[in-house]
């Protein structure tokens, strides 16, 4: 469900932004803090991999398949949220790579569409580097999902919701009861 919401929000915002802002000056939401400006990104985050659009498309498709397969084992609400964020974001950007210019059905540049990015924070005022990359809803979902995945892995939460018993945590058996091999005594 979360993946569908993220996917719909990403497609809707990209459609609206393209209709209203493509070829126009940026829309300043908060001066020097937030503006919307349309760019087409053939690469990955931070425009890394520009010119490798076909490979990025295949990677995104593989990620979608891996998430769908992993979702069958879900028993953790936290992992369900994490995978929902990752899946919705991956589908949003994958749709751009499949259907947006220069890709599209019947064109010779299949699987090489450019991702629509439009959210720009601290335009021209980002500390250390000159700018913060322009991004979209899908990118935000992927980053949030990635951060959650790292936290869950660090906390040793498994996809099925279990946590392996750690040595020295005060329990004797793997069943969490403190009993060895299910025997009392």
N, C-alpha and C positions, 0 to 999 in steps of 0.2 A: 504494500500500500504506500509506504513512504517513497519507494522508488518511483511509483507512478506519479506521485505529487511533485517530486523533484523534476522528473522528466517533463511533466506538463508545464510547470512553472518556467523551466528553462526554455522550452519551445515557445511559450507564449511571450515571454519577455524579449526573446530574440526577434520574434515576428514584429512586435510593437516597435521595438527600437529600430529595426530596419525600415519599417514604414515611415517612422517619424523623423529619424536622425541620419539615415544614410546620405552621404554627400553634403551634410550640413555641419555647421559649427557645433562644438560640444554643448550639451545642455548642462549648465552649472546648477547643481542642486544646493550645495553649500560652498561658497567661495573658498578656494584654496584647500578644500577638504574632500569634496566629492563631486564628480561630474560624470556624465554619460557621453561616451565618444565611441563611435563604431570603428572597429578595425577588423580585418580578416586575418586570422593567424593560421599559417600553414604548418607551424611547428607545435611543440608542446609548451609547457609552462616556461615563462621567461623567454619565449621564442626559441628555445633550444630545439634543435633538430629540424630547423627550417630546411625544406628540401627533402625531408624524409617522411612526407605525408603518408605514402603508401604503407610504410613500415609501422607508423604510429596508428594507422587505421587497423591493421592486422593485430597489433598489440591490444588495442581497445576492444576489438571483437573477442579476442582470447580472454580478456579480463571479464567481459560480460558472461561468457560461457562458464568460466571458473566460478564466478559468484553464484550463478544459477545452480550449478552442481553442488556447491558448498551449502547453499541454502536448504538443501534437503536434510541436512544434519542439524539444523538450528534447534537449540533448546534454550538459548540465552536471549533475553530481550535486548540487552546491550549490543550483542553481535547482530541481532536482527536490524537494529537501528543503523549500526555501522555498515552492514552490507546493503541496506536500503539506500543510504547516502551514496555509497560507492557505485551501486548499480544505476541509480537515477542519473548521477553525474556522467558516468561512462556512456550510458545510452544517449544522453543529450549531445555530447560532443561527437559520438559515433554517428549520430544522425546527420550532423553537419558534414562530417567527412564523407558520408555516403551520398548526400544529396545536394550540398551547396557547391557553388562554382569553385573550381572548374570541373567538378564531378557532375554526376547526374546520369540518368538513364540515357543510353544512346550516345554518350560522349566517349571520346577515346581516353579520357583521364579518369577512369573509374577508381573509386576508393581514395581520391586525392582532394576532396573538398576542404575548404578552409573553414575553421571554426570562427563563429561570430563572438567577439569579445566586446564589452562595452562599459564595464564598471571601472572607473579610474579614481583611485584614492590619492590624496595629497599630490595632485598634478603639479609636477615641477618642484615640489617641496619635500620630497621624501628624503629623510636623513641617510647619510652614507652613500647611497647611489642616487643618481639623478632622477629616477622615477621608479614607481612601483608598477609591476606589470598590470596591464588592463586584463580583466577577467570577466567571467559570466557566472550565472547561477550554478551551472554544472561544475565548473572549476571549484566554486566554494564548497559544494557538496562533497566533491572528491577530497579536498584538503581536510574538511571536518571529519569525514569518514576515515581518512588515513590517520589523523591524530587519535581518533577513538580506537582504531585498531592497535596502534602502538601502546596506548594506555591499557587496553584489555590484555594484550600480550604481556606487558610488563607486570600486570596484576595476576597473570597466569589463569585468566578466565578462558575456558575452552569454548569452542563453537556450540557444543551441546549443553553448555551452562555449568559443567562440572569444573572443579578445581582439584588438580592432583594434590595428594597429601604430601606435605614437605617433611623431610627428616627433621626431627627436633621440634616439631610443632605441638608436642604433648599427646599425640595420638599414637596408638600402637598398631592399629589395623588400617586397611585401606577403605573400610566402610564408614569411617568417621565416628564409630561408636566408642573407640578406645579399647575395644576388645580384640585380642589376637585371634585370627582365623574363626571368628564367630563363637568362640568358646567363652564361657563365663568362668570366673574362678579367681 
